[in-house]
Amino acid sequence: MNILAVVGMGSIAQRHLANLRLRHPAADIYVVSASGNNTILPKKADSIISLEELILLAPDYVIVASPAPHHVDVAQKLLTSNIPVLIEKPLADSVQRCAAFQTYCEQKKIKTVAVGYCLRFLPSAKVVKNYLDKGLLGTVYNIQSNVGQYLPDWRADKKYKDSVSSRKCLGGGALLELSHELDYLQWFLGDLTLQHSCLRTTDELGIDVEDIANLVLFSKKNVHVSVHLDFIQKSTQRSCEIIGQHGRLFWDLLENTVVLYHSSGKATLYSGTKYDKNNIYLDMLADFENMINGGKNSLARIETATKIVKIIDEAKELNRWRKIG
């Protein structure tokens, strides 16, 4: 890889820049300001340039890490010039944008584009998927997925009210920001159908998007799926509990562990508590480079990412908004 780039200059863009430099220390790495107003050169980038200048350089690939409303517009310009694109999650902030982009990719038969749902690359996630794919839990009945983290603690270097996460106009809110859960659930179970949604906003954060979301979904095999997402828990949690015919799997994403509880006790299927979480991003980049070269990979496709945003749009449509306070 000789020329690489990131569109966006927020926290996730900075992580991608650092990881690109780590993987390809001799490459020319450029950054494009999504707003066009940021002129402060990030540590790991060689130069700030415009999108038009970047396209003329014909980079090996580009990571689009701008706010969600701008993802597909930028990606389409790059793909039109035959530049592979890895898009940060979510694909877009509305199903209409996603569907139009999916149609474009299908019509042009584009194969070098994916969406960066990085939790797929957590070692414990692969253990859970393998266990389910092999049918070792037997019939799966229920899944409970939970994630909660206090939004003001997410980014120490930035006021949370100025972040993408807290602003509706930039694609914020618990549903879009924490859509990783919907991705890995679809990865495990296949297509999901939304049955119920309850979205709430508290007085605690003073933001114009939902800071608590609860969804009920069903898989094609009638697995009942309950999802809780929030921005307000002071003690961070991220877990998934799967109840099946032969026992109960408890997956702790923060501890990177998987434990099976069964009729005669329990068994630890995986424990990687000392795992460096940055490796999920490095492995995702390696997988994307493998995709570009026509190899196998575990990346989320445009069709899958569109289905996630469709669920989110439906959740907002079904919900009767509730104000807490």
MARRO-376365 format. One line per field, with one value per residue (C-alpha): residue in three letters; x, y, z; residue number from 1. Coordinates in Angstrom, 1 decimal, decimal comma, always signed. Layout:
N
resn <- c(ALA	...)
px <- c(X	...)
py <- c(Y	...)
pz <- c(Z	...)
resi <- c(NUM	...)
This chain:
325
resn <- c(MET	ASN	ILE	LEU	ALA	VAL	VAL	GLY	MET	GLY	SER	ILE	ALA	GLN	ARG	HIS	LEU	ALA	ASN	LEU	ARG	LEU	ARG	HIS	PRO	ALA	ALA	ASP	ILE	TYR	VAL	VAL	SER	ALA	SER	GLY	ASN	ASN	THR	ILE	LEU	PRO	LYS	LYS	ALA	ASP	SER	ILE	ILE	SER	LEU	GLU	GLU	LEU	ILE	LEU	LEU	ALA	PRO	ASP	TYR	VAL	ILE	VAL	ALA	SER	PRO	ALA	PRO	HIS	HIS	VAL	ASP	VAL	ALA	GLN	LYS	LEU	LEU	THR	SER	ASN	ILE	PRO	VAL	LEU	ILE	GLU	LYS	PRO	LEU	ALA	ASP	SER	VAL	GLN	ARG	CYS	ALA	ALA	PHE	GLN	THR	TYR	CYS	GLU	GLN	LYS	LYS	ILE	LYS	THR	VAL	ALA	VAL	GLY	TYR	CYS	LEU	ARG	PHE	LEU	PRO	SER	ALA	LYS	VAL	VAL	LYS	ASN	TYR	LEU	ASP	LYS	GLY	LEU	LEU	GLY	THR	VAL	TYR	ASN	ILE	GLN	SER	ASN	VAL	GLY	GLN	TYR	LEU	PRO	ASP	TRP	ARG	ALA	ASP	LYS	LYS	TYR	LYS	ASP	SER	VAL	SER	SER	ARG	LYS	CYS	LEU	GLY	GLY	GLY	ALA	LEU	LEU	GLU	LEU	SER	HIS	GLU	LEU	ASP	TYR	LEU	GLN	TRP	PHE	LEU	GLY	ASP	LEU	THR	LEU	GLN	HIS	SER	CYS	LEU	ARG	THR	THR	ASP	GLU	LEU	GLY	ILE	ASP	VAL	GLU	ASP	ILE	ALA	ASN	LEU	VAL	LEU	PHE	SER	LYS	LYS	ASN	VAL	HIS	VAL	SER	VAL	HIS	LEU	ASP	PHE	ILE	GLN	LYS	SER	THR	GLN	ARG	SER	CYS	GLU	ILE	ILE	GLY	GLN	HIS	GLY	ARG	LEU	PHE	TRP	ASP	LEU	LEU	GLU	ASN	THR	VAL	VAL	LEU	TYR	HIS	SER	SER	GLY	LYS	ALA	THR	LEU	TYR	SER	GLY	THR	LYS	TYR	ASP	LYS	ASN	ASN	ILE	TYR	LEU	ASP	MET	LEU	ALA	ASP	PHE	GLU	ASN	MET	ILE	ASN	GLY	GLY	LYS	ASN	SER	LEU	ALA	ARG	ILE	GLU	THR	ALA	THR	LYS	ILE	VAL	LYS	ILE	ILE	ASP	GLU	ALA	LYS	GLU	LEU	ASN	ARG	TRP	ARG	LYS	ILE	GLY)
px <- c(+0,0	+1,5	-1,2	-3,9	-6,4	-9,1	-12,0	-12,9	-10,8	-12,8	-11,7	-12,4	-10,7	-7,6	-7,6	-7,7	-4,9	-2,7	-3,5	-2,8	+0,6	+1,2	+0,4	+2,0	+4,8	+6,2	+2,9	+1,8	-1,2	-3,6	-6,6	-9,6	-11,6	-15,3	-16,3	-13,5	-12,8	-10,2	-6,7	-4,9	-2,7	-3,2	+0,0	+0,0	-1,1	+1,3	-1,0	-4,6	-6,0	-9,4	-11,5	-11,0	-7,2	-7,3	-9,3	-6,6	-3,9	-5,8	-5,2	-5,1	-8,1	-9,9	-11,6	-14,7	-15,1	-17,0	-20,4	-23,0	-25,1	-22,1	-20,9	-22,5	-22,1	-18,3	-18,1	-19,9	-17,5	-14,6	-16,1	-16,9	-13,2	-12,5	-11,1	-12,0	-13,8	-14,3	-17,1	-17,4	-20,6	-23,5	-23,7	-25,9	-28,4	-31,5	-32,7	-33,3	-29,7	-28,6	-31,0	-29,9	-26,3	-27,0	-28,7	-25,7	-23,3	-25,4	-25,8	-22,1	-21,3	-18,9	-17,1	-14,6	-16,8	-17,7	-18,9	-16,7	-18,6	-15,5	-17,0	-17,0	-13,2	-13,3	-11,9	-14,8	-17,3	-15,8	-16,1	-19,8	-20,5	-18,7	-20,5	-23,9	-23,0	-22,1	-25,4	-23,7	-26,3	-29,1	-32,3	-31,8	-34,8	-33,8	-31,1	-30,6	-28,1	-27,1	-24,8	-24,6	-21,9	-22,0	-21,7	-19,7	-17,0	-16,6	-14,1	-12,1	-10,7	-14,1	-17,3	-20,0	-22,6	-20,3	-19,8	-21,5	-23,1	-25,3	-26,4	-29,4	-28,1	-24,9	-26,5	-26,3	-28,4	-28,1	-29,5	-27,1	-24,1	-24,5	-25,7	-22,8	-25,2	-27,7	-24,9	-23,5	-27,0	-27,7	-24,3	-25,3	-29,0	-29,6	-32,3	-34,2	-37,8	-38,6	-41,7	-41,4	-39,4	-39,2	-37,0	-36,4	-34,5	-33,6	-33,0	-29,6	-27,6	-29,7	-29,4	-31,9	-31,5	-32,6	-30,2	-32,0	-33,4	-35,1	-36,0	-37,7	-36,9	-37,4	-35,3	-36,6	-36,2	-38,4	-35,6	-36,8	-34,2	-34,2	-31,8	-31,0	-28,8	-28,0	-25,8	-26,5	-24,9	-22,1	-20,5	-20,0	-21,5	-21,6	-22,8	-24,9	-26,8	-28,0	-30,4	-30,6	-31,6	-28,3	-27,5	-26,9	-24,0	-22,8	-20,6	-18,9	-17,6	-15,7	-13,9	-13,6	-14,9	-17,5	-18,9	-21,3	-23,8	-25,3	-27,1	-24,0	-22,2	-20,3	-17,4	-15,2	-15,2	-12,9	-11,0	-9,0	-9,1	-5,7	-6,5	-5,6	-8,9	-7,1	-6,4	-10,0	-9,4	-6,1	-7,7	-10,6	-8,1	-6,3	-9,7	-10,5	-7,2	-7,9	-11,3	-9,6	-7,4	-10,4	-9,9	-12,3	-13,3	-15,8	-16,7	-20,3	-21,7	-23,7	-26,9	-26,4	-25,7	-28,8	-30,9	-29,6	-30,5	-33,9	-34,5	-33,4	-35,7	-38,6	-37,8	-38,1	-41,3	-42,9	-41,8	-44,0	-41,4	-41,2	-39,5	-38,0	-37,5)
py <- c(+0,0	+3,3	+5,9	+5,8	+8,3	+9,0	+11,3	+12,9	+14,1	+13,0	+10,4	+7,3	+9,0	+9,6	+5,9	+4,8	+7,2	+5,8	+2,2	+2,9	+4,3	+1,2	-1,2	+0,8	+3,0	+4,0	+4,9	+8,5	+9,0	+11,9	+13,2	+15,1	+17,4	+16,4	+20,0	+21,6	+23,8	+21,8	+22,8	+21,1	+18,3	+15,0	+13,4	+10,4	+12,1	+13,6	+16,3	+17,7	+17,8	+18,2	+15,2	+16,3	+16,3	+12,9	+11,4	+12,6	+10,8	+7,4	+6,0	+2,3	+2,8	+5,3	+5,1	+7,3	+8,4	+11,6	+12,2	+9,6	+12,0	+12,4	+8,8	+7,6	+10,8	+10,8	+7,0	+7,2	+9,9	+7,7	+4,5	+6,2	+6,7	+3,0	+3,7	+1,1	+2,4	+1,2	+3,2	+3,7	+2,6	+3,4	+3,3	+6,5	+8,2	+7,2	+4,1	+6,2	+7,2	+3,6	+2,1	+4,5	+3,7	+0,0	+0,3	+2,3	-0,4	-3,2	-1,5	-0,8	-4,3	-2,8	-5,3	-3,2	-1,5	-2,5	-1,1	-1,0	-2,9	-3,7	-5,9	-8,8	-8,9	-9,3	-12,8	-13,6	-12,6	-15,2	-17,8	-17,1	-17,1	-20,4	-22,0	-20,9	-21,9	-25,4	-25,7	-26,6	-24,6	-26,5	-24,5	-20,9	-19,4	-15,9	-13,4	-10,4	-7,7	-4,8	-1,9	+1,2	+3,9	+7,4	+9,7	+12,5	+9,9	+8,7	+11,3	+13,0	+15,6	+16,8	+18,2	+15,6	+18,1	+19,0	+15,4	+13,5	+11,1	+13,8	+15,8	+14,7	+16,7	+14,6	+11,2	+10,9	+9,0	+5,7	+3,7	+4,8	+5,2	+1,8	+0,0	-2,5	-4,6	-4,9	-5,8	-8,7	-10,0	-10,1	-11,7	-14,4	-14,9	-13,6	-11,1	-9,6	-8,2	-5,4	-5,9	-3,1	-0,1	+2,3	+5,3	+7,8	+10,9	+12,1	+15,5	+14,3	+15,0	+17,8	+16,4	+16,3	+12,5	+9,4	+8,4	+5,2	+2,7	-0,7	-2,9	-6,3	-8,2	-11,8	-13,8	-16,0	-19,0	-17,2	-16,3	-13,6	-10,8	-8,0	-5,1	-2,3	+0,7	+3,8	+6,8	+7,2	+4,3	+5,5	+2,0	+0,8	-2,6	-4,5	-8,0	-10,6	-13,5	-16,4	-19,0	-22,2	-25,9	-27,0	-24,1	-20,4	-18,5	-15,3	-13,1	-10,2	-7,9	-5,7	-8,6	-10,4	-13,7	-16,3	-18,6	-21,5	-22,3	-25,8	-28,4	-29,7	-26,4	-23,9	-23,9	-21,0	-21,2	-18,2	-15,7	-12,9	-10,3	-8,9	-8,5	-5,1	-3,8	-1,8	-5,1	-5,3	-2,2	-3,6	-6,9	-5,1	-3,2	-6,4	-8,0	-5,0	-5,3	-9,0	-8,1	-5,7	-8,6	-10,9	-12,9	-14,1	-11,7	-11,1	-7,5	-6,2	-5,7	-2,7	-4,9	-5,9	-2,3	-1,0	-3,5	-2,2	+1,4	+0,1	-1,4	+1,9	+3,9	+1,6	+1,9	+5,6	+5,3	+2,8	+4,6	+6,7	+9,2	+9,3	+12,1	+11,2	+13,8)
pz <- c(+0,0	-1,1	-0,7	+1,9	+3,4	+6,0	+5,5	+8,8	+11,7	+14,8	+17,4	+15,3	+12,3	+14,5	+15,5	+11,9	+10,9	+13,7	+12,6	+9,0	+9,9	+12,1	+9,3	+6,5	+8,0	+4,6	+2,9	+2,1	+4,4	+3,8	+5,7	+4,4	+6,7	+6,4	+7,1	+5,2	+8,2	+10,2	+9,3	+12,3	+10,9	+12,8	+14,1	+11,8	+8,6	+6,0	+4,8	+4,8	+1,3	-0,4	-1,5	-5,1	-4,6	-3,0	-5,9	-8,3	-6,2	-6,8	-3,3	-2,6	-0,3	+1,8	+5,2	+5,4	+9,0	+8,6	+10,3	+9,2	+7,0	+4,7	+4,5	+1,3	-0,7	-0,1	-0,6	-4,0	-5,3	-4,4	-5,7	-9,0	-9,4	-8,6	-5,2	-2,5	+0,5	+4,1	+5,6	+9,4	+10,9	+10,5	+6,7	+6,8	+9,0	+7,0	+5,1	+2,0	+1,7	+2,4	-0,2	-2,9	-2,2	-2,2	-5,6	-6,9	-5,7	-7,2	-10,5	-10,8	-9,4	-6,9	-4,7	-2,9	-0,3	+3,3	+6,6	+9,7	+12,3	+14,3	+17,1	+14,6	+15,0	+18,8	+19,5	+21,9	+19,2	+16,8	+19,6	+20,1	+16,3	+15,8	+18,7	+17,3	+13,7	+14,8	+16,6	+19,9	+21,9	+20,2	+19,5	+20,5	+22,3	+23,6	+23,3	+25,6	+24,4	+26,6	+26,2	+28,4	+28,8	+30,2	+27,2	+28,9	+29,6	+26,0	+24,8	+27,4	+24,9	+23,7	+25,2	+24,8	+23,6	+20,7	+19,6	+16,8	+19,3	+20,9	+17,8	+15,6	+12,6	+12,6	+13,0	+16,8	+19,3	+21,0	+18,1	+15,4	+17,7	+19,3	+16,2	+16,7	+18,7	+15,8	+13,5	+15,5	+16,2	+12,5	+12,0	+14,5	+13,5	+10,0	+9,2	+12,2	+12,3	+14,7	+16,9	+19,5	+20,3	+23,2	+22,8	+25,6	+26,4	+30,0	+31,4	+32,5	+29,3	+27,7	+24,1	+21,3	+20,5	+22,3	+25,2	+26,0	+23,5	+24,0	+21,1	+20,7	+17,6	+16,1	+13,8	+11,0	+13,4	+15,9	+18,3	+20,7	+20,8	+23,4	+22,9	+25,4	+24,5	+26,6	+27,1	+30,8	+32,7	+35,0	+35,1	+31,6	+30,5	+27,3	+27,3	+25,4	+27,0	+24,8	+26,1	+24,2	+24,4	+25,9	+28,2	+28,4	+26,9	+28,6	+26,5	+28,2	+25,5	+27,9	+29,5	+26,2	+27,8	+26,9	+29,6	+29,1	+31,9	+31,6	+33,7	+35,5	+36,0	+33,8	+31,4	+30,2	+26,4	+26,0	+28,2	+26,7	+29,4	+28,5	+24,8	+23,3	+22,0	+19,3	+17,6	+16,4	+14,3	+13,0	+12,1	+10,4	+8,2	+7,4	+6,4	+4,2	+2,4	+2,0	+0,4	-2,0	-3,1	-3,6	-0,4	+2,2	+5,0	+7,8	+7,0	+7,0	+3,5	+2,3	+2,2	+5,8	+7,0	+5,1	+7,0	+10,3	+9,4	+8,3	+11,8	+13,3	+11,1	+11,9	+15,7	+15,4	+13,5	+15,8	+19,0	+21,1	+22,4	+26,1	+28,1	+31,5	+34,1)
resi <- c(1	2	3	4	5	6	7	8	9	10	11	12	13	14	15	16	17	18	19	20	21	22	23	24	25	26	27	28	29	30	31	32	33	34	35	36	37	38	39	40	41	42	43	44	45	46	47	48	49	50	51	52	53	54	55	56	57	58	59	60	61	62	63	64	65	66	67	68	69	70	71	72	73	74	75	76	77	78	79	80	81	82	83	84	85	86	87	88	89	90	91	92	93	94	95	96	97	98	99	100	101	102	103	104	105	106	107	108	109	110	111	112	113	114	115	116	117	118	119	120	121	122	123	124	125	126	127	128	129	130	131	132	133	134	135	136	137	138	139	140	141	142	143	144	145	146	147	148	149	150	151	152	153	154	155	156	157	158	159	160	161	162	163	164	165	166	167	168	169	170	171	172	173	174	175	176	177	178	179	180	181	182	183	184	185	186	187	188	189	190	191	192	193	194	195	196	197	198	199	200	201	202	203	204	205	206	207	208	209	210	211	212	213	214	215	216	217	218	219	220	221	222	223	224	225	226	227	228	229	230	231	232	233	234	235	236	237	238	239	240	241	242	243	244	245	246	247	248	249	250	251	252	253	254	255	256	257	258	259	260	261	262	263	264	265	266	267	268	269	270	271	272	273	274	275	276	277	278	279	280	281	282	283	284	285	286	287	288	289	290	291	292	293	294	295	296	297	298	299	300	301	302	303	304	305	306	307	308	309	310	311	312	313	314	315	316	317	318	319	320	321	322	323	324	325)
